[in-house]
Amino acid sequence: MEETDLVTSLIPAVQEQLNSKDTPYVKKAYDRILELEDVDEEEALKMIALCLADESNRMFIDKRDFDVERYQELLDALPELPEG
């Protein structure tokens, strides 16, 4: 699976996070991206999905649990994308 396919496959998970009371930081990042940058909704979703993919990848490589704090840091850095 290529990175773009992986990112696209994570869009539904991002959409769930946008609507979940457990992940308000995702909605906050989404709203901030749409306000501060000339980015459409689809691109904002892809940016967040890329952050989710990056953290998921690190989780797999490092054989550890999902690091919510690191994920939030990646989201806070948007529109700067994680270097993969």
Buried (B, 14 or more C-beta within 10 A) or exposed (E): EEEEEBBBEBBEBBBEBBEEEEBEBBBEBBEBBBEEEEBEEEBBBBBBBBBBBBBBBBBEEEEEEEBEEBBBEBBEEBBEEBEE
